[in-house]
Amino acid sequence: MRVATVAFYGCALGLLAMGLREMFSGFEENRCTMTYMFEYPEYRRIALPRRVARQYPAYGLYLYGEGQYAQDTRGLKLTGAPVLFLPGNAGSYKQARSLGSVALRKAEALEGGVHLNVFTIDFNEELVALYGGSLRRQTHFLHESIKAILRLYKDHEAPPHSVVLVGHSMGGVVARALFTLPRFSPRLVSLIITQASPHQAPVLSLDAHLLEFYSAVRQRWVGRAEDLRNVTVLSVGGGYRDYQVRSGLTALPCPQDDPSKLSLVVTAVPRTWVSTDHLSIVWCKELVLATVRAFFDLIEPETGQFSDDPERRMAILNHHFIRHPVRVLGEQLETPVSLSGSPKTWSEVNTLRLAYSAPKEGQAKYFLFALSSRRRAYSHFYCRSNNLSLQQEMTSWVYGCTQMNGSMCVQAVDLSFGTELLPAYKVLTLSLSELSSVSHLIVVASNLNGRQFTVECEWQRQESQTVSVPVPHVLSFGMSVSDVTLNSTGLRHTIELQHFHQVYQAFRISVVSHCKVTKADRLPNVYIMKVPWFREDSVTTSSIPSVTEISGMLHTSRPDNSTGVLLQLHTAPNCLYKVSVRTSFPRVLGQVLRFCGPVLPVYVAVALLLACGGQMSSVVRMGRPLQMSHAVARSLQPHKVDLPVYLLHLLLRYSWFQDGWSTLHLPPLDALPATSPDGMTQEGLPLNEDWPRLLSPLLYVLGAAMAFWGSVLLRLFLRLLSLLLAPLHRPSVSRDCGTLRRRTQLLLILCLSVLGWASCGALSITATFLLHLYRVLRLQMIERSLSHMLNLAPEKQTDKDKGTGEKEKGTGEKEKGTGEKEKGTGEKEKGTGNSEALDSKPKECNGAPLLSDSVLQDVRDDLQLHVSLSALLTLPVMLCAPSLIHWTRNLRYSVARLDPDPCWPHSVPLFIASLLLINCNTLTLSYSKILPITSRLLLPLSVAMVTFSPLHLYRVNYFVSAALVPLAVSCLF
């Protein structure tokens, strides 16, 4: 193996490791607070009708409870508002304990008996993100569970008419799939909250049933969404810590003019501001508290049930999950407010900035700002306060005066509804152009409870405090930097990051703050990266002075020509701030893998397929295959694969080619995953984007690196495993060791066909792979035995064997190229007419050939061939593993066949070809008349795989079958 080849693939592996490290651990630590239970949790199973219990024996419905509440609900006489939790992929129904426990503690602190009844469904921890056959079954069981829950309230004075659903991961997708059922009434569900649910598309499209399920859900919510506008849906993504479901997939596919659908990232949720991984989003206390507060605000005090008003629901969700103003419902009070106080409590501010610290002694305080002299010179009024006690957080604190009496305002309107809650303080920005009916602004700084806090306000000119900075090119590798220095004379600055609108861009944004005068009571800095086209804002808090690094990355690309990303700095006055932006190459790789990592198996399959084709070509030319690692190294020819794919994309832009494509009933071309929620078609496929095709060569290199080092690891694994299994086998030196008789092959084909039909197709594929693996292990044992025996042979005997080997080699060459008689003998050895191969024992038990280096070389050639085939067969086994796991886990409920089975009957040609290839060797291949054609067929198959498989990973199995079938035929003819 050449040093340059190893170095190249070592560098490629380093790039892959760098990107994976950045994706898995390159973001912030988990700053979520754990949710604890104060009493032992109990899950009471709800009895379902016999028909439902028989139809879904693996599923169950439970009521969550703790302590006295669990005792009170033993008889299932419920009076609360029903909430149903749906676990996701491999999720447990016990994950509802965080939501249920916090809801119980919240109810204990309230008066009037208002509380929640938290139910949860046991979906048997099925792998529904990988096997789509269970999704429709889970949806039907969810429908039955909702009807069973509502029946529990039939004797209640004001029974609920709907259930609120909280779905985690795929549970959120199942919740939306309810509305695709023909007998489901949309009135049964009025609110759905999903957590880290991939609504746009599945993370891995391992079977057609999964994509069909998504297509039906999308068509219902996008194509026929008129009757779903009264259903409120909130989708929350986990942020960069969630590497299983990227937040771009959590955006709801719905009409843009639908006001009842809301998508956001948890980092933008007020009073949360943290990123969660895929599991912690369920128990993250900050997010659970926001969810429970929203639930209790949604309950009508008169009935104790959730509100039926969709506008009220959206107002409350906006309050708790987007802006958190001072009023829960966001309703502006149009009636004037009367303000009281003695003249001593009123102070008029004539300076451009106010900085006030409330004393320890409680007092009333009002600051008055005249608008008449400021309207022309300034555009906005900015104010902030760190008075964030539970009582003051929801209190109005900024008013507009409409009637003055001397130096006091006697009548005003409340302007606090635009307040935005930040980690360190609340802020309010008012546009002076919208305050034409107001003469003065009033800031309330009263501390009647003696609590100390700080208030800072100033007049601002927005255009003078906004700076545009072009970001460095993504390929600058951090060598170039864009920076700007802000001599802060204000409290807020905005930096527009020009040309920052694609997900593959990633930057390290450094903010250095320095103040000449150090003050202990300064309010901290708050930096907010705002993305105008998606609610994925991230908030960073820092002290003064400090050096703060911000990750500049996006969950979604800009869908149109809207404003670029904004970096909003809430700063301290009279301080110096230097902002530097440079490209982070590791984060760029992390973003590439975050968005395009799921398609890497396609490029691994392409590398293995081309490597197999290179070995077949070598057999045609030289009579022996290349080493597996050399074959993979030589298969790295991205231009042969990417150029035809790119040409197809160009031709499909012409209508005449599209018509011909449709006439042939060919499927649409697959592209790399869409990076924008608006970049999806009606069927859930990405629209054409030019930039992802530029990533195809990089993905090809990474896939080839995985195939290269995977083949090295496979060889090491085979050597180790053969060492462990060698004592269990009789030593042999025949190259036919581990082969099957023809009758045995036919019997195995019949048995595996029946097995796949009666159980699941993945089981047949796995069994075939194990049989082929045994053949490889036997070849590995023979290779070791021959090497050991030749090393121990006497020198004379070795020389004699060498001569014999040269003689045999010359005879073999004569048989191959010159003698018709010898060629016919070789064809007879191939097995077409050999009765010994049909009726007698395989050669492995009939003795050993004459030891020589040529015999050892023949065994090594066969080993290289079958190692390549084993690596190729590993892909179908891995892609079909979820359906096999699902079938195995459900054996205790039913021994019936898997229905639906994504691997049947497509697996039949795959395992038949694999069984026939077990007996294949390089000698039979070298005499094959159709091997030259087969070796040239693998390149078009690779092109087709890249064309049709990135968004349909299950199609990889079809192309592997299409490659192995002609190869198996080459071993026979």
N, C-alpha and C positions, 0 to 999 in steps of 0.2 A: 504494500500500500504506500503510495507516494506521500511524502511529508507535506507537499503542497495541498493535497486533497484533504488530509487530516486537519491541516491548519485552517483550510477554508470552512469545512464543516464544524470545526471547533469554534470558529468565530460566529458562524450562523447559530450554533447552539448557545453561545454566549449572548447573542442578541435576543434569542428566545427566552433565556433565563432572565435577562434584564427586564424584558417586558412583562414576564410573569411575576417577577418580584414586585415590580411597580404596581401591577394590577391587584395583587393579593395583599400587599403590605405597604404600599407607597403612600397611602393617605393617612389621615389622622388616626389616633388610637380610639378605641371604643369609649366614648365619654358618656354613654347611657348609664343611668342609674337603674340598678336591678329592682324589680318589683317583688316584694316579699308578702307572704300570706301571714296574717296575724293568728289565724286558727287553721286547723287541719282541713284541707279541701276535701269535699265529697262530691261524687258524681252519681246522681240518681238516674238510673235508666228509665226511659219513658216507654211504656208498652205501646206497641204499634199493632195495627190490624194484622190478623193471621196471614192474609194474602201478601201484605208488604213484608212481614217477617220471613215468609217462605221465599219470596222473590229476591230478597236482599239479605241473606243470612250473615254476610260478613260486615254489614253496616249496623250502626246503632245511634240512637238519639238519647242525650243525657241532659240533665239539669244540674247546673253548678250550684254549690252551696257551701257554707262554712258555719260552724258553731250553732248558735240559736236559730239562725235563718234556715240552716239545713234541717233542723228538727221541726221547725214550723211548716216546712214545705213537704214533709213526708207524705201527706195525703194529697199532694199536688193541687191544693186549693190556692191558686195563684191570683195575685191582685196587681202585680207590677207591669211594667212595659216590657214586652218580649224583645230580646236581642238574641240572634242566632249566630254563633261563630262557626266558620267553615275552615278546617285546616287545609293546607296545600299539599304539595308533592312530598310524600313520605312524612306528612305531618300528623301529630297526635291530637286527639280531641282534648287532651289535658292542657294544651296550650291556651285554652280559654281562661285559665285560672288567673292570669294577670288582669285581664279585663274584668272578670267577675269579682275578684277580691277588691280592686280599687272602687268598683261600683258599689259594693256593700259598705265600704268605709265612707264613701261619699253620702250614701243614703242615711247613715247613722247621724251625720252632722246636719241633716235637713229636717225640717218640721213638715207635718202634713202627711207623712207616710208614703211620700213619693219614692219609688225605688225601681230597679231593673230586675227582670228575670232573665238570667243569662243561660242560654241553651248552647249545646255544642254537639257536633256530629262526629261520629267515629267512622272514617272512611277506610279503615283497615290499613292506614299508612301506605296506600297504594302509590306507585311511581307514575302518577298521571302526567307529569311533565315529560316523560320519556315514552310512555305507552298510552296512546290515545283511546284505546278500546274501552276504558272504564269511564271516560268523561260523560258519555251519554247516560250511563247507568247511575253515576253520582248525581246527575242533574235530575233524573226522575225520582231518586230517593230524597233529594232536597225538597222537591215538590210535595211528596208525601209527608215529610217532616213538618213543613210549614202548616199543612192542613191539620196535622196532629197537635201542633202547638196551639193553634187557634181554638181547637176543640176543648182544650183545657180551661178556656175562659168562658165557656158557654153559659155558666151560671153567674158570671160577674155582672154588676149593674151597668157598667160601661165597658163592654168587652172590646178588645182591640180588633181592628179590621185588617191590620197589616203587621208584618214583622220586619224589623231592621236587621239587615245582614251585614256581618263583618267577615270578609274573606281574606285569608292570607295566601299569598302566592297563587297557585292554581285554583284555590277556593274562591278567589275573586272572579276568575274567569267562569267558573261553574255558576256563580251567583248571577252573572249576566246572561248565561246560557239558559236560565230559567225561562226567559221571555221567548225562546225559540220553540218551546213546547206548545203543541196545538191546543191543549186543554188548560193551559195556565192562564189565570186572570192577573193582569198587571196590577190590580188593586191590592193583591196580597203582599206586595213589597213596595214600599214607598221610598226607602232610603237604603243605599248600598255604600259601604265604606270598604275599599280594598287596600291591602297593604302589600307592596312589592309584587303586584300581580302583572304578569306579562300580557297586557291586553292587545298590543299591536301584532305580535306574532309569537309562536313558541320559541323558546331559547334554542332547542335542538329539534329539528323536524325528522324524527326517527321513524315515523310511519305515516301512511296516507290518512289514517283515521284522525290523527291529531290535526292535520291541516284541514280536513273536511269539517271538523268541529269548529275550528277557528273561522273558516269561511262562512259557516251558517250563522255564527254569532255576529260577525261583522256585517253580514247582509241584513240581519235583523235590526241592528243598532244604527246602521248608516243608511241602508237602502229603504227601510220601512220604519223610520223613527218617529212618525207623526204622533202615534199614541203613547210614546214613551217620554214625552216632555215633562210629564208630571212625576216621573221617577227621578229622584235626585241621586247622583252617583259622584262619589269623591274617591279619587285614586291617589295614593301616596307612595312615592318611590323612596327607596332607601338611601340613595346617594352613592358615592364612590366606594364605600365600604362593602356594598352589596355587589360582589363580583359574579353572583349566580344569575341575577336578573338585573341588567343595567336599567337605569331609571328612564332612559328613552323609550323602552318597551312598555312602561307603565302608563304612558299617555293614553287617554281614552280615545278610541276612534269613534267620532260622532260628528254630526254637522256642526260647522263653526258657529252657527247662529243659535245653538242650543244653550240657553242660559243655566240649565240645571245640571250640567256636567262640569266637573272641576278636576284638573290634574295638577299635581305639584310634587316637589321633592321635599323630604322631611327636613332638610337643612333650611328651608324657607318658612317652616312653621313657627309662629311666635311662641316664645317660652320653651322651645325645643332646641332648634339651631344645632343639631348634631346629626351626623351621618350614622346610619345603622347598617349592620350586615343583614343577611337574609333571614336569620332567625331572631336576632335581637329586636327587630322592628315589632315583634309581637309583645315582648316584655319590657321594652324601653319605657321607663316610668314617665319621662317627659312627654312622649307621644301618647301613652295610655291616659295620662291626666287630661291632655287636650281632647281626646276622644270622649272620655267620660263626662267632662264638663259640657261638651257639645250635646251629648245625649240628654243630660238633665235639663239643659236650657230648651231642648226640643219638646219636653213633656209639658202638656197642658195641665195646669194645676187643678182645673175643674174635673177632668176625667182621669188624670193620672196616666194618660197614654200619649203617644207621640203625635205631634201636630200633623194635620193633613194639608196644611198650607205650604205649597212648594216655595213660595217667595220667602216665607219665614224660615224654612229649612236652609235655603241658600244664604240668607242673611246671617244666620247663626254659624254656618260653616265658614263663611267669609270672615266672621269675627274671630273664630278660634284657630283657623288654619291659614289665614292670609295676612291680615293687617292688625287685628286686635285693637280696634279703636275703643273709645270710652263707653260707647253704648253697645249693648249686646246685639240689638236688632239693626243697628245702623240707621235708625229713623231720626231724621233731623227735627228738632223741636222748632216749629214755626212760630209758636207763641213767644213773645218777649219774656226775658228773665229779669226780675228785679234784684238789684244788688244792694246790700246794706253795708253799713260801716261808718265810722266817724271820719271826719276829714283827715285825722292823723294817720289813718290806715291807708290813705291814698297817696301815691307818689307818681309824679309825671316824669318820664324819662326823656331827656332831650339829647342824649348822646346816641351814637350809632350802635352801641353794644351795652347790654346789661349783664352783670355778673353779681348774683345775690346768693348769699348763704344764710339760710334760716337759723336764728339763734335757738338755744336750748329752751328758752322761755316761750310758751305758747302765745301766739298773737295772730291777729288777722292782718293781711298785707295784700294790697292791690297795686299793680304797676300799670300806668297809663301811657300809651304810645300814640301820639297824634299822627294821623295819616295825611293830612293836608299838605304838609311840607315834604313828604317823602315819596309821593306817588310818581313824580317825574324822574327822580334820581334813582329809584330802586324798583325792582320788580317783585321781590318776595320778602316775606318776614319769616324768620326761622327762630324756633325756640325749643329748648330741651330742658328736661328736669329729671333728676334721679329720685324723685319722690314716688317710689314704687311699692309702697305698702299695700296690703290687700284692700284696705279701705280707699286709698288714694289712687290706686291704679285705674279704677273705673270711674273716677270723679272728673267732671268737667273742670278745665283749668284755664282755657283761653276763650275770651268772649269778644264780640264786636259791639261797640257802644252805638246805640241809635238815638239816645237822648241824654244830654249832659245837664247837670245842675251845678254850675260853678266848676270846681275842680273834681267833682265826683260824677260818676255815671249812675243814673238811676234806672236805666232800661237798656238791655243788651240782648243780643242773640248769641246762642252757643255756637262756637266755631271749633270745638274740640273733636268733632267727628272724624277728622282726617288724621288724628294722632296715630303714630306708628310706634309700636313697642319694640325696642332694641334690648340687647342683653344688659346694658349698663344704665339706660335711661329711656324715657319716652321722648319722641321728637314730633314736632308739628311744623309743617311748611305751608304757608298761606300765600296764594298769588294775589297781589294787590289789585290786579285788574278785575277780580271777582268780588271785590269788597266796595263796590260803588255806593252802597247804601249805609256804609259804616264810616263814622268820623274818627273813632279811636279804637285801638286794640287794648284789651285788658288782659293781663296775665295775673292769675291768682296764685299767690305764694304764701298762703296762710298755713301755719303749723299749730293749730289749736291743740293738738295732742302732744306737742313738745318734740316732735320728731325733726331731726336736722336733715336738711337736704340742700341741694344747689340748683339754682335756675340760671340759665344762660340764654340770652336772646340777642338777635342782631338783625339789622336791615341788610339785604343782599341784592346784588346785581348778578343774576344767574349767568349771563354771558361772560362776565369777567371772572367767574369762579368755575368755568368749565374749560378744560384743556383737552385737546386731541393729540393722541400719541400713536403713531403707526407701530404695529408690533413687528418683531423680526420675522424673517422667512422661516418656515418650518424646517428647512434644510440648512439653517445656519449653524446648527449643532451647538448653540450656546456661545458661539464666538462673537457674535454681534449683540449689542444691547441697545435698547431704546429707553431713555430715562428722561425724567422731568423733575424739576425742583420747584416746590411750592413754598413760597415765603408766606406762611399762613398768617393772614390778618383777619381771617374769618373762621367760622365754626364748621363750615361744610364746603367741600370741594368735590368736583366731579371730573373724572378723567375718562374720556371716550377712547377705547382701545380699537383703533381703526384696523380693518381687515381681519378682525378676529370673529369668525362666524362659522368655522368648520370643526367637526369633532376631532379630526386628526391633528389639530393644532393643540399644543400644550406648552405652557409657559411657567416659569418661576418668577413671580412678581414679588419684589422685595421693597418694603416700605421702611425707611429709616427716619425716625423722628428724633429731633434734638431741640431742646429749649434752653435759652440762656439762663433763665431764672427757674429754679426748681420750687414747685409748690406742692404741698402735701395734699391739698384738697382739690387738685385738678380732676376733672372727669376723664375717664380713660378714652382712648381712641377706639372707634368702631369703624371697621372697613367692610363694606358690602359690595360684592360683585353681583351686579344686577344683569339678568338676561331678559331682554324685552319680549322675546317670542315664546318663552316658557318659564314657568314659576320654579326655577332652580337656583334661586339666589343663595349665596353662601355668606355667612357672617363671621368675622374675625374680630376679636377684642384684644387690645394690647395696652400696656402701660406706657408712661412717658418718663424718660426717653426709652426707646426700644428699637430693635431690629426685627421686623416681622416678615415672614415669608408666606405668601398666598399662592395656592395652587390655581393656576389659570387653565381650567379645562371645561368642556361643555358636555352635557348629556344629549343635546340635540343640535343639529345644524340649523342655521337660519333658513326659513322656508321662502323668504322673499327679500326684498331690498329694504328691510326695516333698519332701525338704528342698531349700531353695533353694541357690543358688550360695554357696560358702564361700570367703572370702579368708583364707588361713592365713599368719600373719606369724611367721617365726622371727627374733626380735629380739635386740638387745643389752640387758643389764640396766641399769637406772637411766638410761634414755634416754626422750625424749619423742617420740611418733609421732602425727602428724596425718594422718588418711585422709579424703580428699574425693572424692565421687562426683558427677559431673555428666554430663548427656546430651551426647553428641557427635553433632550433626546430620549432618555429613559421613559419619560411620561408620554412622549409621542408613541413609542413602542407599546406602552401600556394601553393607550387609547386604541391603537390598531388591533391589539389582541382582544380588548374589551368588545369591540364592535365586529371584528372579523374572525376572532378565534373560533367560533362555532363552525366555520367552513374549512378549517385546517385539515380535518379528516379527508376531505375531498382531495387536497393537494398531496397528502400522504399516500392516498390510494393511487393518484396519478404517478407519483415517483416510483411506487412499488410495481405498478403496471408497466411502466416504461423500462424499469430494471429487468423485469421478467422478459420483456420484448428484446432487450439487449442480450440477455442470456440465450434466448432462442436464436437470435441472429448469429451469436458466437458458435452455437452448435452447428448451424448450417455451414458456416465458413470453416471452422477448425475441428468440428467434431466434439468439442467439449465446451461447457459453459464458463463464463467468467465467475470470479468470486463475487459473492453477494454484495460486499461493500464496493468493489470496483464497478459492478453493474449499476448500483444506485448512483455512484459518483458520475458515471458516464451518462446517466439518464437526465441530468440537469441541463435541459435545453428548453428554457421557457419560451423562446421565440417560436418553437414548433407548435406549442400549445396555445399561447396567448394571441398570436397573430391571427390564426383562423377564427378564434372567438371574437376578437375585436372586429374583424372583417364582417362577421355575421351581424354584429350590432350595427355596423355602418349600413349594411345592405337593408336591414329591417327598418331603416328610416324612410325607405322608398315604398310607395304604395304597391307597385307591381310585385315587389319581392314579398311584401306582407300577404298579398293575395295568393301567391304561389305557396307560401308557408302555410296559410290556412287551408288551402286545397289539399295539401298533404296531411292535414290533421296533426301537425307537429305541435308539441306543447310550447308555451312561451319560454323565452330564454330566461335563465336565472341570472341575477346580478348579486353583487355583494349586498349585505343587509342595509336597508334604508337607514339614514341617519337623522331623518326628520319625520315627525308624526304625519306631516302632510305629504310625505314622499311615498305614500302607499296607495296602491290601486284599490278598486272595490273588492278584489279577491284577496287583498292582504299582501300582494307582491310589491316590491319596491319599484318606483318609477326609475327611468333611465337616468343615471348620474354618471358623469364622465370621470370624476376623480377616483371612485373606487377601482376603476380598471387600472389605474396607475399603481395600485397596491398589489395587483395580481402577481407581478414578478417577485415582490418581497414575500408574499405568502407562499409562492412556489419554492423559494429558497428555504423558508422555514419548514415547509412540509417535507422537502427533500432532506433537510437536516434531521428531522424527526425519524424519517425512514432510514437514514444512514445509521444513526446511533441506535435506533431501535433494532436494526439488524445485527449490530455488534452485541447489544445486550441479549438478543435472542440466541446468538451463537454461544455466549457465555452461559446462559441459562441451560441450553441443551447439553453443554459439556458437563455442567454440574449435575444435572438431573440424570444423565447417562451414567455418571460415576456412582450415583446412589442406587440406580436400578441394575447395574451390571452384575452384582452378586446373585440376582434373581434369575439370570438368563444364562443359558449354555453358550460358551464362547463359539463364535462362528466367524468365518472370513469370506462368506459369499455375499456378493452385491445384491442378491435377491432376498436377503434376510429381511423379514417383515412384510413381504408381499403376500397377496391373497390369491387363492385359487380362483379360477374363473367362475366355478360354481358357487364358491363362497361369496364372490362379488355380487352375483345375481341374487343370491339369497339375502345379502345385506341390503341391496337396493330395494327388494320387496319389503323387508322388515322395516327399514327406515321410512319407506313411503307410508306404510300402515301406521307406524309410530307417529309420524308427523301429522297424518290425517286425524288420528285418534286423540292426540294430546296437543302438541304445538309444533310448528315448523322449526322453531329455534332449537328444539331438543334434537331434531335430526341433524341440523347443521352442526351443533356442538358435538354430537356423537361422531360424525364424520371427521371433524377436526381432530378429535382425540385419536381416532384410528390413523389419520395421516401423521399426527405427531409421534405416534408409536413407531411408525415407519422411519421417521427422521431419527428418533432415538436409537433404533437398531443400527442405522447407518453410522451414527456417531460412535456406537460401541465397536462396530467392525473396523472403522477407521483407526480407533485407538489400539485395537488388538493387532491389526496388521502393522502399524507403526512400531509397536512394541516387539513383535516377532521379527521384523526385519532388522531392528536394531540389535537384537540378541543373536541373529544368525551368524555363523562363522564366515570369515572373510572369503574363503574359497567358495563356499556355497552362495555367498552374496554375489561374487563375481559371475558364478555360473548362472545364478538367477537373472543377473543383469543381461547376460548374453541371451538367455532364453527370452527375457522380456523384450530385448531389441528384435529378436527373431519374430516374436509374437506381434510386436508393433509393426514390423514390416509386413507381416502376413495380413494384419488388420488393414494397413494402407492399401495393400493389394486388393483385399476384399472390397474396400470402399471405392476405389477409383478405377481399377484395371480389369479385374477378373469377373466375368459374368457368373461364373460358377460359384465363386466365393461370395459374390453379392447375394445370390440366391440362398446360399447357406446362411448368410447373416439375416436375411429376411425370415428364414425358417426359425432361427434363434429368437427372433422378435416375438414369436408366440402365435403367429397366425395359423400355423398348421401343426404345432408341436403338441402331440398327445400327452407328453409328459407334463406340460404346463396345465393341461386341462384335467387330467385324471390322477396324477400322482402327487406326491408331496412336494412342496417348494424346495428349490435347490439348497436352501439354507440348512437343511437337515441331511443332505445327501453327501456331505463331505466338503472338502475345501479345494479350490483351484491351486495350481502351482504358485507358490509365493514369489512375487516379483514387484518391482516398483510400478509396473504398468497396472497391476491389479490394484495396488493402493491408489494410484491415480484415478482409476475408474470409479472406485468407491468414493473418493473425494469429489469427483465430478457429479456423481449422483447425489451426494450430500448437499453440494451447492445448489443443485436444481431443486431439491425438495425443501431446503431452507427457504428459498425464494417463494415457493408455493405455500409454505406454512405461514410466512409473513403476510402473504396476500389473503390467505384464508382467515387470518386473525381479524381482519376488518369486518366481515359479515358476522362473525361470532360476537364481536363487541357491539355491533349495531343491533343485533337481535337479542342481546342479553336482557333488556328490560322486559320484553314479553315473556321470556323464559322465567325470569324472577317472579313476575306477576302470576304466571300459571303455577309455579311451585308453591308460592305462599297461599294460594287458594285451594290447594289439594285437600286441606282439612274441611273445607266446606263442600267441595264438589270435585269429582274425578273426571268430569266431562272435559271435552276438548276446549281449547281456548277460543272464545268467540267474542269479538272478531279476532282473527289471527293475521297480523300484518305480514308474517313470513310464509304464509301458505296460500296458494301453491307455488309461489315464486321460488321457494327454496328447493324444489324438486330437481331442476337441472343443475343447481349448484352442488348438491350432495352427490348426485349421480356422477358428475364430472370429477368431483374430488375422490370418489371411490375408485374410479377408473385410473386416476393419476397415481394412485398408490403403487401400482405395479410398473409405472413408467420409469425408464432410465435413459441415460444419454445415448446408449447404443441404439435403442429402438427409435429415438427421436432423430438420430443422425441419418437413418434410412427412410424417414418419413418423406413422402412426396408432397404433402401439403404443409409441412412446417414452414417453408419460406413464405407462403401466403399468410399463415397464422402469425408469424413474427411481424409482418407488416401491418396486420390488422390492429395491433395494440395501440399504435399511435392515434388512429381515428377514434378508437374507443376512449382514449384519454382526453381528446378534444371534446368529445361528446359529454364526458363526465364533467368537465369544467363548465360546459355550456348549460347542462340541465340539472346539476346536482347541488350547487351551493345552498339553495333554499329547500332542497328535498334530499336530505342525506340518505334516506332509505333507498334512493335510486343507485347509490354506490353498489349495493348488492346486485342490482340488475347488470351493471357493467362488469362486475367481477365475474358473474355467471357467463356473460357474453364472451369474456376472455378465456375462461377455463374450459368451456365446452369445445371450441375448436382445438384447444391444446390437448384435451383428452382424445379427440378424434385423431390428432396427429400421432398419438401413441399407438393407435390401432391400425392406421393405414399409412 
